Amino acid sequence: MTEEIIALDLETTGLNPRTDQILELGAARIRNGRVKDTYAAFINIGKKIPEFIVGLTGITDEMAEGGLPLGEALDGFLDFCGEAPILGHNILFDYSFLKQKLANAGRNFDREGIDTLALAKKFLPELPSRTLEALCLHYGISQEKKHRAYEDALSAYHLYECLSREFFSVSPVAFEPKQLVYQVKKESPVTISQKRYLNDLIKYHRIETDAVLEKLTKSEASRMIDNIISQYGKIKR
C-alpha cells in the first residue's frame, strides 16, 4: 500500500469543471495509515450559491463570502499536497476541477491517484449503490458531515482501508496509484469589451446581479450576455 497519500474532496456548484466553481476544498495528508496534516478552505466565488447546492452541502453564501480567493486556496493546496498521489471517491471529478482551474491560471497539475469508486466497482459489483454514503453504510464507517469536503475526503480514505483489508491480497496492483487523465481547455479571462457591454446591458435593463464581472471567463461572459439579451433584449440606441 502507498506510504503517503493525500485524501481529497471538493464541493462544487455543479458538475462541469469549465463552467462551475469550487466551493470548498478539503484534504488530509495520510502517512502509514495516520492523518499527519489537514487542509480545508472555503472559496469565495463572488456570486450566490445555487439553492440546491446550499441544501445538499450546507454551505451558505455567508460561509463562501468569508472564504479565500480561488488562486490563494489552490496555492495553499499545492503547497500542502507536494508531489504525493491523491485519493478520493470518483477522484477524477475532483482532479478535473483542480486541473482546469489551475490550467486557467497557467499552471499544470499532473498527478497519480487512487479512486475508491473504481475499486468498489471492481470488487463489490453486487451492491445496488456504490455512492460514498452507501459504501460507508456497507462497512459501518461513521459520517458526521456528509457532502462536506474534509469529512468526505477522510471517509474515502477509511473506505480505502476497508477495501484494502478485504481485497488487497486478491489484486495488489488495483490499490496502486495510477496516472489521472483529464483534457483541459484553458479559459481566457473576460475581455474589456465584454465587461463594458455587460455593464451597459445591466444598467440599461436595470438588472440586479451578484456576478463579479472581473472574475468571469470569456465564455462565462459570453453566456451571460446571451442570457440577458434573450430575456430582456438588446440595447436600443
The 8 nearest C-alpha neighbors of each residue, nearest first, counted from 0:
[[1, 2, 174, 175, 171, 163, 167, 31],
 [0, 2, 3, 4, 175, 31, 176, 174],
 [3, 1, 31, 30, 0, 4, 32, 29],
 [4, 2, 30, 29, 1, 31, 83, 5],
 [3, 5, 84, 29, 83, 85, 28, 6],
 [6, 4, 85, 28, 27, 86, 7, 29],
 [7, 5, 86, 27, 152, 26, 85, 87],
 [8, 6, 26, 152, 87, 86, 25, 5],
 [7, 9, 152, 148, 25, 151, 24, 87],
 [10, 8, 24, 148, 23, 93, 11, 25],
 [9, 11, 23, 22, 148, 21, 24, 147],
 [12, 10, 21, 22, 13, 20, 9, 19],
 [11, 13, 20, 19, 52, 21, 22, 48],
 [14, 12, 19, 11, 15, 20, 52, 16],
 [13, 15, 16, 19, 12, 11, 92, 18],
 [14, 16, 19, 17, 18, 13, 96, 20],
 [17, 15, 96, 19, 18, 95, 99, 14],
 [18, 16, 15, 19, 99, 186, 96, 184],
 [17, 19, 15, 16, 20, 219, 13, 218],
 [20, 18, 13, 15, 12, 16, 17, 14],
 [19, 21, 12, 11, 22, 18, 44, 13],
 [20, 22, 11, 23, 10, 12, 42, 9],
 [23, 21, 11, 42, 10, 41, 20, 12],
 [22, 24, 41, 10, 9, 40, 42, 21],
 [23, 25, 9, 40, 39, 148, 8, 41],
 [24, 26, 149, 39, 148, 8, 38, 7],
 [27, 25, 7, 38, 6, 149, 37, 152],
 [28, 26, 37, 6, 5, 36, 29, 38],
 [27, 29, 5, 36, 35, 34, 4, 37],
 [30, 28, 34, 33, 4, 3, 35, 32],
 [29, 31, 3, 33, 32, 2, 35, 34],
 [32, 30, 2, 33, 3, 29, 1, 34],
 [31, 33, 30, 29, 34, 2, 3, 160],
 [34, 32, 29, 30, 31, 35, 28, 3],
 [33, 35, 29, 28, 36, 27, 30, 32],
 [36, 34, 28, 29, 33, 30, 37, 27],
 [37, 35, 28, 27, 34, 38, 29, 79],
 [38, 36, 27, 26, 28, 39, 35, 34],
 [37, 39, 26, 25, 27, 40, 76, 36],
 [40, 38, 25, 24, 26, 149, 37, 41],
 [41, 39, 24, 23, 42, 72, 25, 66],
 [40, 42, 23, 66, 63, 22, 67, 24],
 [41, 43, 66, 67, 22, 63, 23, 69],
 [42, 44, 63, 66, 64, 68, 67, 45],
 [45, 43, 46, 42, 20, 63, 22, 68],
 [44, 46, 43, 211, 210, 47, 209, 64],
 [47, 45, 209, 210, 44, 48, 211, 60],
 [48, 46, 60, 49, 209, 45, 44, 210],
 [47, 49, 60, 50, 46, 53, 52, 12],
 [50, 48, 52, 51, 47, 53, 12, 54],
 [51, 49, 53, 52, 54, 48, 55, 47],
 [50, 52, 54, 53, 49, 55, 48, 56],
 [51, 53, 55, 54, 49, 50, 56, 12],
 [54, 52, 57, 50, 58, 56, 51, 55],
 [53, 55, 51, 52, 57, 56, 50, 58],
 [54, 56, 52, 53, 57, 51, 146, 58],
 [57, 55, 146, 58, 53, 54, 52, 147],
 [56, 58, 53, 54, 55, 59, 52, 147],
 [59, 57, 53, 56, 62, 60, 63, 52],
 [60, 58, 62, 61, 53, 57, 63, 48],
 [59, 61, 63, 62, 64, 47, 48, 58],
 [60, 62, 64, 59, 63, 65, 58, 66],
 [63, 61, 59, 65, 60, 64, 58, 66],
 [62, 64, 43, 66, 60, 65, 61, 42],
 [65, 63, 43, 61, 66, 62, 60, 45],
 [66, 64, 63, 62, 61, 43, 67, 41],
 [67, 65, 41, 42, 43, 63, 64, 62],
 [66, 68, 42, 43, 72, 69, 41, 71],
 [67, 69, 71, 43, 70, 42, 72, 66],
 [68, 70, 72, 71, 42, 73, 67, 43],
 [71, 69, 73, 72, 68, 74, 104, 67],
 [70, 72, 74, 68, 73, 69, 75, 67],
 [71, 73, 75, 69, 74, 70, 67, 76],
 [72, 74, 76, 70, 75, 71, 69, 77],
 [75, 73, 71, 77, 76, 72, 70, 78],
 [76, 74, 72, 78, 73, 77, 79, 71],
 [75, 77, 79, 73, 78, 74, 80, 72],
 [78, 76, 80, 74, 79, 75, 81, 73],
 [79, 77, 75, 76, 80, 81, 74, 73],
 [78, 80, 76, 77, 81, 75, 38, 28],
 [81, 79, 77, 78, 76, 83, 82, 5],
 [80, 82, 78, 83, 79, 77, 76, 84],
 [81, 83, 80, 84, 110, 77, 85, 78],
 [82, 84, 4, 81, 80, 5, 85, 3],
 [85, 83, 111, 112, 4, 110, 5, 82],
 [86, 84, 5, 112, 4, 6, 113, 7],
 [87, 85, 6, 113, 112, 7, 5, 114],
 [88, 86, 90, 7, 114, 155, 6, 89],
 [87, 89, 115, 116, 90, 114, 155, 131],
 [90, 88, 116, 91, 114, 92, 87, 115],
 [89, 91, 87, 88, 114, 93, 92, 94],
 [90, 92, 94, 93, 89, 95, 179, 114],
 [93, 91, 95, 90, 94, 89, 96, 14],
 [94, 92, 90, 96, 95, 91, 9, 8],
 [93, 95, 91, 97, 92, 96, 98, 90],
 [94, 96, 98, 92, 93, 97, 91, 181],
 [97, 95, 16, 99, 93, 94, 98, 100],
 [98, 96, 94, 100, 99, 95, 101, 93],
 [97, 99, 95, 101, 96, 108, 100, 94],
 [100, 98, 102, 96, 101, 97, 183, 95],
 [101, 99, 103, 97, 102, 98, 96, 104],
 [100, 102, 104, 106, 98, 103, 99, 97],
 [103, 101, 105, 106, 99, 104, 100, 185],
 [104, 102, 185, 100, 101, 186, 105, 99],
 [105, 103, 101, 102, 106, 100, 70, 185],
 [106, 104, 102, 103, 101, 107, 185, 100],
 [107, 105, 102, 101, 104, 108, 103, 98],
 [106, 108, 102, 101, 109, 105, 98, 104],
 [107, 109, 98, 110, 106, 101, 97, 102],
 [110, 108, 107, 111, 179, 98, 178, 180],
 [109, 111, 179, 178, 84, 108, 112, 85],
 [110, 112, 178, 177, 84, 179, 176, 85],
 [111, 113, 85, 176, 84, 177, 86, 179],
 [112, 114, 86, 176, 85, 115, 177, 87],
 [113, 115, 90, 117, 116, 87, 88, 89],
 [114, 116, 88, 118, 117, 159, 119, 87],
 [117, 115, 119, 88, 89, 118, 114, 120],
 [118, 116, 120, 114, 115, 119, 121, 89],
 [117, 119, 115, 121, 116, 120, 122, 114],
 [120, 118, 116, 123, 122, 121, 117, 115],
 [121, 119, 117, 124, 118, 123, 122, 116],
 [122, 120, 118, 119, 123, 117, 124, 116],
 [121, 123, 119, 120, 124, 118, 166, 162],
 [122, 124, 119, 125, 120, 126, 121, 118],
 [125, 123, 120, 126, 122, 121, 119, 127],
 [124, 126, 123, 127, 122, 120, 128, 129],
 [125, 127, 128, 124, 123, 129, 120, 134],
 [128, 126, 125, 129, 124, 133, 123, 130],
 [129, 127, 126, 130, 133, 134, 125, 131],
 [128, 130, 134, 133, 131, 126, 119, 116],
 [129, 131, 133, 132, 128, 134, 116, 88],
 [130, 132, 134, 133, 135, 129, 88, 155],
 [131, 133, 135, 130, 134, 136, 145, 129],
 [134, 132, 136, 130, 135, 131, 129, 128],
 [135, 133, 137, 131, 136, 132, 129, 130],
 [134, 136, 140, 132, 138, 137, 133, 139],
 [137, 135, 139, 133, 134, 138, 140, 132],
 [136, 138, 134, 135, 139, 133, 140, 132],
 [139, 137, 135, 136, 140, 134, 161, 158],
 [138, 140, 136, 135, 137, 141, 134, 142],
 [141, 139, 135, 138, 136, 142, 157, 154],
 [140, 142, 139, 143, 135, 136, 154, 138],
 [143, 141, 144, 145, 140, 154, 150, 135],
 [142, 144, 141, 145, 150, 151, 147, 154],
 [145, 143, 142, 147, 150, 146, 151, 56],
 [144, 146, 147, 142, 151, 143, 150, 56],
 [147, 145, 56, 151, 148, 144, 55, 10],
 [148, 146, 145, 150, 151, 149, 56, 144],
 [147, 149, 25, 8, 9, 151, 150, 24],
 [150, 148, 25, 152, 151, 26, 147, 153],
 [149, 151, 153, 152, 148, 147, 154, 144],
 [152, 150, 154, 148, 153, 149, 147, 155],
 [153, 151, 7, 8, 149, 6, 155, 150],
 [152, 154, 156, 150, 155, 151, 149, 157],
 [155, 153, 151, 157, 156, 152, 158, 150],
 [154, 156, 158, 152, 153, 157, 87, 88],
 [155, 157, 159, 153, 158, 154, 6, 160],
 [158, 156, 160, 154, 159, 155, 153, 161],
 [157, 159, 155, 161, 156, 160, 154, 162],
 [158, 160, 156, 162, 157, 161, 163, 115],
 [161, 159, 157, 163, 158, 162, 164, 156],
 [162, 160, 158, 164, 163, 159, 157, 165],
 [161, 163, 159, 165, 160, 164, 166, 158],
 [164, 162, 167, 160, 166, 161, 165, 159],
 [163, 165, 161, 162, 166, 167, 160, 168],
 [164, 166, 162, 163, 167, 161, 168, 169],
 [165, 167, 169, 163, 168, 162, 164, 170],
 [168, 166, 163, 171, 169, 170, 164, 165],
 [167, 169, 166, 170, 171, 165, 163, 164],
 [168, 170, 166, 167, 171, 165, 173, 172],
 [169, 171, 167, 172, 173, 168, 166, 174],
 [172, 170, 167, 173, 174, 168, 169, 175],
 [171, 173, 174, 175, 170, 167, 176, 169],
 [174, 172, 171, 170, 175, 118, 167, 176],
 [175, 173, 172, 171, 176, 0, 167, 113],
 [174, 176, 172, 173, 177, 0, 113, 1],
 [177, 175, 112, 113, 111, 174, 84, 178],
 [178, 176, 111, 112, 179, 175, 113, 110],
 [177, 179, 111, 110, 112, 180, 176, 109],
 [180, 178, 111, 110, 112, 177, 181, 91],
 [179, 181, 178, 182, 91, 109, 95, 110],
 [182, 180, 95, 183, 179, 98, 91, 94],
 [183, 181, 180, 184, 95, 99, 98, 185],
 [184, 182, 99, 185, 181, 98, 102, 95],
 [183, 185, 186, 182, 99, 102, 17, 103],
 [184, 186, 103, 102, 183, 187, 99, 105],
 [187, 185, 103, 216, 184, 188, 217, 218],
 [186, 188, 217, 216, 185, 189, 103, 218],
 [189, 187, 216, 217, 190, 215, 186, 214],
 [188, 190, 217, 216, 215, 220, 193, 194],
 [191, 189, 193, 192, 194, 188, 217, 187],
 [190, 192, 194, 193, 195, 189, 196, 213],
 [191, 193, 195, 190, 194, 196, 189, 197],
 [194, 192, 196, 190, 195, 191, 197, 189],
 [193, 195, 197, 191, 192, 196, 198, 190],
 [194, 196, 192, 198, 193, 197, 191, 199],
 [197, 195, 199, 193, 198, 194, 192, 200],
 [198, 196, 200, 194, 199, 195, 193, 201],
 [197, 199, 201, 195, 196, 200, 202, 194],
 [198, 200, 196, 202, 197, 201, 203, 195],
 [201, 199, 197, 203, 198, 202, 204, 196],
 [200, 202, 206, 198, 204, 199, 203, 205],
 [201, 203, 205, 199, 200, 204, 198, 206],
 [204, 202, 200, 205, 201, 199, 234, 206],
 [203, 205, 206, 201, 202, 200, 231, 234],
 [206, 204, 202, 203, 201, 207, 200, 208],
 [207, 205, 201, 204, 208, 202, 203, 200],
 [206, 208, 205, 209, 201, 202, 204, 210],
 [209, 207, 210, 206, 201, 46, 211, 47],
 [208, 210, 46, 211, 47, 207, 45, 212],
 [211, 209, 46, 208, 212, 45, 47, 215],
 [212, 210, 213, 214, 45, 209, 46, 215],
 [211, 213, 215, 214, 210, 194, 189, 220],
 [212, 214, 211, 215, 189, 194, 188, 216],
 [215, 213, 212, 211, 216, 188, 189, 45],
 [216, 214, 212, 189, 213, 219, 220, 188],
 [215, 217, 188, 189, 219, 218, 187, 220],
 [216, 218, 189, 188, 220, 187, 219, 221],
 [217, 219, 221, 220, 216, 222, 186, 189],
 [220, 218, 216, 222, 221, 217, 215, 223],
 [219, 221, 223, 217, 218, 222, 215, 216],
 [220, 222, 218, 224, 219, 223, 217, 225],
 [223, 221, 225, 219, 224, 220, 226, 218],
 [222, 224, 220, 226, 221, 225, 219, 227],
 [223, 225, 221, 227, 222, 226, 220, 228],
 [226, 224, 222, 228, 223, 227, 229, 221],
 [227, 225, 223, 229, 224, 228, 222, 230],
 [226, 228, 230, 224, 229, 225, 231, 223],
 [227, 229, 232, 225, 231, 233, 230, 226],
 [228, 230, 226, 227, 232, 231, 225, 233],
 [231, 229, 227, 228, 232, 226, 225, 233],
 [232, 230, 228, 227, 229, 233, 204, 226],
 [233, 231, 228, 229, 230, 234, 227, 235],
 [232, 234, 228, 235, 231, 200, 227, 229],
 [233, 235, 236, 200, 232, 203, 199, 204],
 [236, 234, 233, 232, 203, 200, 204, 231],
 [235, 234, 233, 203, 199, 200, 232, 204]]
